[in-house]
Amino acid sequence: MLSVHRSIVVDAAQVQAFDTFVAMTTWWPLATHTIGEAPARASIVEPRTGGRWYDVDKNGVEHTIGRVLAYEPPGRLLLSWEISCGWEHDPHVKTEVEVRFVAETPARTRVSLEHRGFESYGDRAAEMHERYSGDDAWTYVFGCYANAVRTGGG
């Protein structure tokens, strides 16, 4: 099974690390990592199992990214990632992004992300896995998150 793994340790309590991650608008690189034609102004994770994950562009148009498959604060968040090879919502693409938050001390948390299920892309699975493995994908996005935790964003 193809998957992308990223892990960092942040200087924040587990609940703060979780809450900052869910408050994506405060840290997601909206100008560069969005779907739709217009730049995004918000990235929303509805805080409940069954909730939506979507962007809102500068014109107020919503663009679905996926769904909240498991919402287990402060330890785990599981999201579906339903983005096609052409960077559009496609409900037939069912990859998953699982984020775990493990307290190492009361003030330090290990945050681990796994993006899996690239087989959903069919004959383009290896290509999409390589895209998401690159420095401009989850590595960059996870760095934006870590910076928000460090600066008190979220």
KEVODO-321532 format. One record per residue: x negated, y, z negated of N, C-alpha, C in turn; residue number from 1. Coordinates in pm, 1 decimal, padded with zeros to 6 digits. Layout:
N
SITE       npx       npy       npz      capx      capy      capz       cpx       cpy       cpz  num
SITE         X         Y         Z         X         Y         Z         X         Y         Z  NUM
...
This chain:
154
SITE       npx       npy       npz      capx      capy      capz       cpx       cpy       cpz  num
SITE  -00084.5  -00118.6   00000.0   00000.0   00000.0   00000.0  -00088.7   00124.5   00000.0    1
SITE  -00065.7   00213.9   00093.5  -00141.6   00337.8   00102.2  -00091.6   00436.6  -00001.4    2
SITE  -00184.3   00500.3  -00073.4  -00145.9   00603.1  -00169.6  -00259.9   00701.7  -00187.6    3
SITE  -00225.5   00819.6  -00235.8  -00321.2   00924.4  -00268.0  -00314.7   00944.1  -00418.5    4
SITE  -00431.7   00946.8  -00483.1  -00439.3   00966.4  -00628.4  -00520.0   01092.2  -00658.2    5
SITE  -00471.8   01171.7  -00751.7  -00545.3   01286.6  -00803.6  -00524.2   01287.6  -00955.2    6
SITE  -00628.0   01326.2  -01029.5  -00618.6   01332.0  -01174.7  -00705.2   01445.5  -01225.7    7
SITE  -00650.6   01519.9  -01320.1  -00725.4   01628.3  -01382.9  -00691.6   01630.5  -01531.1    8
SITE  -00775.7   01695.6  -01608.3  -00747.9   01720.6  -01749.6  -00731.4   01870.7  -01764.3    9
SITE  -00621.4   01911.3  -01826.6  -00594.7   02053.5  -01847.0  -00594.4   02083.7  -01995.9   10
SITE  -00634.7   02204.1  -02030.0  -00635.0   02248.4  -02169.4  -00497.0   02302.9  -02203.5   11
SITE  -00405.9   02210.0  -02225.5  -00268.2   02244.9  -02259.2  -00203.7   02124.6  -02326.8   12
SITE  -00111.0   02152.4  -02415.5  -00033.4   02045.2  -02476.4   00047.3   01974.0  -02368.1   13
SITE   00080.8   01849.4  -02393.2   00153.2   01768.1  -02296.0   00280.6   01837.1  -02248.3   14
SITE   00358.8   01890.7  -02338.8   00485.0   01954.4  -02299.3   00459.9   02077.4  -02211.3   15
SITE   00356.4   02154.9  -02241.8   00323.6   02271.0  -02158.3   00278.5   02226.9  -02019.8   16
SITE   00196.6   02122.6  -02013.7   00150.2   02072.1  -01884.2   00268.8   02026.6  -01799.6   17
SITE   00362.8   01954.9  -01860.3   00482.1   01907.9  -01789.3   00566.8   02027.0  -01743.5   18
SITE   00596.6   02117.1  -01836.3   00683.6   02231.0  -01803.7   00624.1   02318.4  -01694.0   19
SITE   00493.0   02337.1  -01696.4   00429.1   02417.2  -01592.0   00441.9   02348.2  -01457.2   20
SITE   00423.7   02218.0  -01454.4   00435.8   02146.9  -01327.4   00576.6   02162.2  -01270.2   21
SITE   00677.1   02145.7  -01352.9   00816.3   02154.2  -01305.7   00850.9   02295.9  -01259.9   22
SITE   00787.3   02396.4  -01317.8   00811.2   02536.5  -01279.6   00728.2   02570.0  -01155.1   23
SITE   00749.7   02495.7  -01047.7   00663.3   02501.7  -00929.7   00650.1   02639.0  -00866.1   24
SITE   00753.1   02720.6  -00873.5   00745.4   02852.2  -00810.4   00628.5   02932.7  -00865.2   25
SITE   00590.7   02907.3  -00991.2   00483.0   02985.4  -01053.3   00345.5   02945.5  -01003.8   26
SITE   00332.4   02831.8  -00935.8   00197.6   02788.2  -00896.2   00186.8   02726.6  -00757.1   27
SITE   00296.1   02678.5  -00700.9   00289.0   02614.2  -00568.8   00242.8   02717.3  -00465.8   28
SITE   00151.8   02680.8  -00374.0   00103.6   02776.2  -00273.0   00210.6   02802.6  -00166.4   29
SITE   00306.0   02886.7  -00200.7   00425.2   02909.7  -00118.4   00393.8   02968.6   00018.9   30
SITE   00289.3   03045.6   00030.1   00257.0   03109.5   00158.3   00204.6   03009.9   00260.8   31
SITE   00145.0   02900.0   00213.9   00078.9   02809.0   00306.6   00133.3   02666.7   00306.3   32
SITE   00194.0   02623.5   00198.0   00236.4   02484.1   00185.3   00387.8   02480.0   00168.0   33
SITE   00457.0   02495.5   00279.7   00602.3   02501.1   00278.6   00655.9   02444.5   00409.3   34
SITE   00783.5   02414.9   00410.6   00847.9   02374.1   00534.7   00942.1   02486.0   00576.6   35
SITE   00986.0   02483.8   00698.6   01069.6   02591.6   00749.2   00983.5   02694.1   00821.1   36
SITE   01047.6   02780.8   00894.7   00975.0   02878.5   00975.7   00930.1   03000.0   00896.3   37
SITE   01008.8   03041.0   00796.8   00974.4   03158.8   00717.7   00897.2   03116.5   00593.1   38
SITE   00809.2   03201.9   00543.4   00738.1   03169.0   00419.6   00836.4   03146.2   00304.1   39
SITE   00796.5   03060.8   00211.3   00882.6   03031.2   00096.4   00865.8   03137.8  -00010.7   40
SITE   00971.3   03157.3  -00087.1   00963.1   03245.6  -00203.7   00982.4   03168.1  -00333.2   41
SITE   01025.0   03041.9  -00321.8   01045.1   02959.6  -00441.4   01036.0   02812.3  -00404.5   42
SITE   00989.9   02733.3  -00501.0   00991.6   02587.9  -00489.5   01058.3   02537.6  -00616.9   43
SITE   01171.8   02472.7  -00601.2   01258.3   02439.1  -00714.1   01265.6   02288.1  -00734.7   44
SITE   01240.6   02245.7  -00857.2   01266.1   02108.8  -00900.4   01378.4   02118.6  -01002.7   45
SITE   01495.7   02065.8  -00968.2   01606.2   02067.8  -01063.8   01572.5   01969.8  -01176.8   46
SITE   01573.0   02017.8  -01301.7   01520.4   01939.8  -01414.2   01614.6   01831.0  -01465.7   47
SITE   01636.9   01731.4  -01380.0   01718.6   01616.1  -01419.9   01704.4   01506.0  -01315.5   48
SITE   01715.6   01383.0  -01359.0   01718.7   01271.6  -01265.1   01838.1   01291.1  -01172.5   49
SITE   01816.1   01278.7  -01043.1   01920.5   01302.9  -00944.5   01920.5   01444.0  -00890.5   50
SITE   01838.1   01531.2  -00949.4   01830.3   01669.1  -00903.3   01760.3   01679.9  -00769.0   51
SITE   01764.5   01798.0  -00714.1   01701.2   01823.1  -00584.6   01562.9   01884.4  -00604.2   52
SITE   01478.4   01866.9  -00503.2   01351.1   01938.0  -00493.3   01358.1   02009.4  -00359.3   53
SITE   01348.7   02142.5  -00362.3   01364.8   02218.8  -00238.8   01290.5   02351.8  -00247.3   54
SITE   01263.7   02407.8  -00130.0   01208.2   02541.9  -00118.1   01320.2   02636.8  -00079.0   55
SITE   01302.9   02762.3  -00114.4   01390.0   02869.3  -00066.4   01298.7   02966.0   00008.4   56
SITE   01329.7   02989.9   00136.3   01241.7   03078.5   00212.7   01277.0   03224.7   00188.3   57
SITE   01197.5   03314.0   00245.6   01215.3   03457.7   00219.6   01351.0   03509.7   00266.5   58
SITE   01419.3   03433.7   00354.4   01551.7   03472.6   00402.4   01663.7   03410.6   00319.6   59
SITE   01626.1   03334.1   00215.4   01726.3   03271.3   00129.2   01772.3   03134.5   00177.0   60
SITE   01712.0   03081.2   00283.1   01749.9   02950.4   00336.6   01680.0   02840.9   00255.3   61
SITE   01757.2   02740.3   00214.4   01703.1   02627.9   00138.8   01652.6   02519.3   00233.1   62
SITE   01538.2   02459.1   00197.4   01477.5   02351.1   00274.8   01450.7   02235.1   00180.4   63
SITE   01519.0   02125.3   00199.2   01503.7   02009.2   00112.4   01366.2   01946.6   00130.1   64
SITE   01302.8   01915.3   00018.2   01176.8   01841.9   00017.0   01203.8   01697.7  -00024.8   65
SITE   01286.6   01681.1  -00127.0   01318.3   01547.3  -00175.7   01413.3   01554.2  -00294.0   66
SITE   01404.5   01450.6  -00377.8   01493.3   01439.5  -00492.9   01412.2   01403.9  -00616.8   67
SITE   01472.1   01430.2  -00732.0   01412.9   01391.4  -00859.2   01460.8   01249.7  -00888.6   68
SITE   01369.3   01154.2  -00882.1   01404.1   01013.7  -00904.2   01396.2   00975.5  -01051.2   69
SITE   01307.7   01040.4  -01126.4   01297.3   01018.8  -01270.9   01247.8   01147.9  -01334.0   70
SITE   01318.0   01191.1  -01436.8   01281.6   01312.1  -01510.8   01269.2   01272.3  -01656.4   71
SITE   01144.8   01255.5  -01701.7   01118.0   01201.7  -01834.9   01019.0   01291.4  -01908.9   72
SITE   01063.0   01412.4  -01948.7   00970.3   01502.2  -02017.1   00930.0   01446.4  -02153.8   73
SITE   00808.5   01469.7  -02196.3   00701.6   01539.8  -02126.0   00602.0   01445.4  -02059.0   74
SITE   00641.8   01319.5  -02033.7   00544.3   01221.7  -01988.1   00542.5   01186.7  -01841.4   75
SITE   00655.5   01201.9  -01771.4   00659.3   01149.6  -01634.4   00762.0   01222.4  -01549.9   76
SITE   00724.6   01244.2  -01423.2   00813.6   01302.1  -01323.2   00794.1   01221.5  -01195.5   77
SITE   00903.2   01174.6  -01137.1   00897.5   01098.5  -01012.3   00987.8   01167.0  -00911.2   78
SITE   00928.0   01204.7  -00798.0   00998.6   01278.1  -00693.4   00992.0   01201.7  -00562.3   79
SITE   01098.3   01210.3  -00483.8   01088.0   01159.8  -00347.0   01032.1   01272.5  -00261.7   80
SITE   00953.5   01235.0  -00162.9   00894.1   01330.0  -00067.5   00948.3   01288.4   00068.2   81
SITE   01041.3   01367.3   00121.1   01114.5   01332.3   00242.9   01077.5   01428.2   00356.0   82
SITE   00947.7   01438.2   00382.2   00897.2   01531.0   00482.4   00841.5   01451.2   00599.8   83
SITE   00887.1   01484.7   00718.5   00846.9   01413.4   00839.9   00704.6   01449.6   00881.6   84
SITE   00655.8   01380.6   00981.9   00524.0   01410.8   01039.3   00521.4   01551.4   01098.7   85
SITE   00637.6   01604.6   01134.8   00648.3   01739.7   01190.7   00680.7   01845.4   01086.8   86
SITE   00666.5   01813.3   00958.4   00687.7   01905.2   00846.2   00831.3   01955.5   00836.4   87
SITE   00925.1   01863.4   00856.8   01067.2   01893.9   00839.8   01127.6   01789.5   00746.5   88
SITE   01238.8   01826.7   00683.5   01306.3   01728.9   00598.3   01360.0   01614.9   00684.2   89
SITE   01336.5   01494.2   00638.5   01387.8   01374.8   00704.7   01427.4   01275.8   00595.5   90
SITE   01557.3   01256.8   00573.4   01600.9   01168.0   00464.7   01560.2   01022.5   00484.3   91
SITE   01511.3   00987.4   00603.2   01466.2   00850.5   00627.9   01322.8   00827.3   00580.4   92
SITE   01248.3   00936.4   00559.3   01113.2   00926.1   00504.2   01128.0   00922.0   00353.3   93
SITE   01082.6   00816.3   00291.9   01100.3   00798.9   00147.7   00967.9   00768.4   00079.5   94
SITE   00875.2   00863.7   00084.1   00754.9   00846.3   00004.4   00784.2   00899.5  -00135.0   95
SITE   00697.7   00869.3  -00230.2   00718.7   00910.4  -00368.6   00596.4   00981.9  -00422.1   96
SITE   00622.4   01082.7  -00505.6   00518.1   01153.6  -00577.9   00546.6   01132.4  -00726.6   97
SITE   00457.9   01057.7  -00791.5   00472.6   01032.9  -00935.3   00364.5   01110.5  -01008.7   98
SITE   00406.6   01185.3  -01109.2   00313.7   01262.9  -01189.9   00330.2   01219.2  -01334.6   99
SITE   00218.9   01181.5  -01396.4   00217.9   01138.9  -01536.9   00135.0   01237.2  -01618.1  100
SITE   00181.3   01262.6  -01739.0   00119.3   01356.8  -01830.5   00088.0   01281.0  -01959.3  101
SITE  -00040.8   01261.5  -01986.8  -00083.0   01183.1  -02102.6  -00165.7   01271.9  -02194.1  102
SITE  -00119.0   01291.9  -02316.6  -00191.9   01374.1  -02413.2  -00320.6   01303.6  -02452.4  103
SITE  -00432.0   01372.4  -02433.5  -00560.9   01320.4  -02480.2  -00591.6   01371.0  -02620.0  104
SITE  -00549.0   01493.2  -02647.2  -00552.7   01554.1  -02780.4  -00426.8   01640.5  -02787.4  105
SITE  -00397.5   01701.3  -02902.3  -00279.8   01790.1  -02906.1  -00288.2   01908.4  -02808.9  106
SITE  -00409.7   01943.1  -02763.9  -00424.9   02059.6  -02676.6  -00484.5   02026.5  -02539.7  107
SITE  -00496.6   01898.1  -02507.2  -00551.8   01856.6  -02375.7  -00466.4   01744.4  -02319.4  108
SITE  -00436.3   01755.3  -02190.0  -00349.7   01657.1  -02124.3  -00412.3   01612.3  -01993.5  109
SITE  -00413.5   01482.0  -01972.1  -00453.8   01426.9  -01842.9  -00328.8   01422.3  -01755.1  110
SITE  -00339.1   01483.1  -01637.4  -00228.8   01486.9  -01541.7  -00272.1   01405.4  -01420.7  111
SITE  -00198.1   01299.4  -01392.0  -00230.9   01210.7  -01280.9  -00117.5   01211.3  -01180.3  112
SITE  -00152.5   01226.8  -01054.5  -00055.3   01229.6  -00946.0  -00084.6   01114.1  -00851.2  113
SITE   00021.3   01046.5  -00812.0   00010.5   00944.2  -00708.4   00118.0   00970.8  -00603.8  114
SITE   00076.3   00986.7  -00479.2   00169.7   00997.6  -00366.5   00160.8   00864.5  -00293.0  115
SITE   00270.3   00791.8  -00287.7   00268.5   00655.8  -00233.5   00384.9   00633.3  -00137.4  116
SITE   00376.5   00519.9  -00067.3   00483.9   00481.9   00023.2   00465.8   00532.9   00165.0  117
SITE   00342.8   00556.1   00204.9   00317.1   00609.2   00338.4   00364.8   00515.5   00448.9  118
SITE   00391.3   00391.4   00415.6   00445.2   00296.9   00513.3   00577.2   00346.9   00571.5  119
SITE   00643.2   00436.8   00500.5   00767.6   00496.7   00548.5   00748.1   00572.9   00679.8  120
SITE   00623.5   00611.8   00710.4   00594.1   00683.1   00834.5   00573.0   00589.4   00952.4  121
SITE   00590.0   00460.0   00932.1   00577.8   00364.6   01041.3   00439.1   00362.9   01101.2  122
SITE   00431.7   00372.5   01233.6   00301.9   00361.7   01300.8   00213.5   00484.3   01278.2  123
SITE   00264.5   00585.7   01208.9   00184.2   00704.2   01176.9   00142.4   00707.1   01029.8  124
SITE   00159.6   00595.0   00960.1   00130.2   00588.1   00816.5  -00015.5   00625.6   00786.2  125
SITE  -00109.3   00568.3   00858.3  -00250.9   00595.3   00831.7  -00283.7   00742.7   00857.2  126
SITE  -00226.6   00798.8   00962.5  -00248.7   00940.9   00993.9  -00197.8   01030.4   00881.2  127
SITE  -00076.8   01003.0   00831.9  -00019.0   01086.1   00726.5  -00093.9   01066.3   00594.8  128
SITE  -00136.3   00943.8   00567.7  -00216.7   00919.7   00447.6  -00344.8   01002.4   00453.3  129
SITE  -00407.8   01006.2   00568.1  -00530.5   01084.8   00582.7  -00503.1   01233.5   00563.7  130
SITE  -00392.3   01283.2   00617.7  -00355.6   01425.1   00600.0  -00341.7   01460.4   00452.3  131
SITE  -00266.3   01377.8   00379.1  -00240.1   01406.1   00238.2  -00361.5   01379.0   00150.2  132
SITE  -00457.3   01304.1   00200.2  -00581.1   01278.3   00126.2  -00680.9   01392.5   00140.2  133
SITE  -00661.2   01478.6   00238.2  -00756.8   01584.5   00267.5  -00761.5   01694.6   00163.3  134
SITE  -00866.6   01774.4   00171.2  -00887.7   01882.5   00074.9  -00779.4   01988.9   00078.7  135
SITE  -00709.1   02002.6   00190.9  -00607.1   02106.0   00204.6  -00468.1   02057.6   00162.2  136
SITE  -00459.6   01936.2   00114.2  -00329.2   01880.5   00075.5  -00320.5   01872.5  -00077.4  137
SITE  -00305.5   01751.7  -00131.6  -00286.5   01737.7  -00276.3  -00404.5   01791.0  -00356.2  138
SITE  -00525.3   01781.9  -00305.0  -00640.1   01836.3  -00377.9  -00621.7   01986.3  -00399.4  139
SITE  -00584.1   02057.0  -00294.7  -00563.0   02201.4  -00303.5  -00443.7   02234.7  -00393.4  140
SITE  -00332.7   02165.8  -00372.1  -00211.0   02192.7  -00449.4  -00234.8   02165.6  -00597.6  141
SITE  -00302.0   02054.9  -00628.3  -00331.7   02020.9  -00768.1  -00424.0   02126.5  -00830.2  142
SITE  -00514.2   02181.3  -00751.6  -00599.7   02289.4  -00800.0  -00519.5   02414.3  -00834.0  143
SITE  -00419.2   02445.2  -00753.8  -00330.7   02559.7  -00783.2  -00256.6   02537.2  -00914.3  144
SITE  -00209.9   02414.9  -00935.2  -00143.0   02380.8  -01060.6  -00238.2   02399.4  -01179.5  145
SITE  -00359.7   02342.7  -01169.0  -00456.4   02353.0  -01277.8  -00487.5   02498.3  -01309.9  146
SITE  -00497.3   02581.8  -01208.4  -00521.6   02723.5  -01229.7  -00405.8   02788.9  -01304.1  147
SITE  -00283.7   02753.0  -01271.1  -00166.6   02809.3  -01340.2  -00166.4   02769.0  -01487.4  148
SITE  -00202.5   02645.6  -01515.8  -00209.9   02601.3  -01656.3  -00317.7   02683.2  -01727.8  149
SITE  -00432.1   02699.2  -01662.9  -00546.0   02770.8  -01722.2  -00513.0   02916.3  -01751.0  150
SITE  -00433.6   02978.7  -01662.4  -00401.4   03120.3  -01678.5  -00268.5   03145.4  -01748.8  151
SITE  -00203.6   03036.8  -01792.1  -00078.3   03052.7  -01865.1   00044.2   03067.3  -01777.5  152
SITE   00033.5   03031.9  -01647.9   00149.7   03037.8  -01558.1   00250.4   02931.1  -01594.4  153
SITE   00372.8   02948.5  -01551.5   00475.8   02849.6  -01578.0   00545.7   02879.3  -01702.8  154
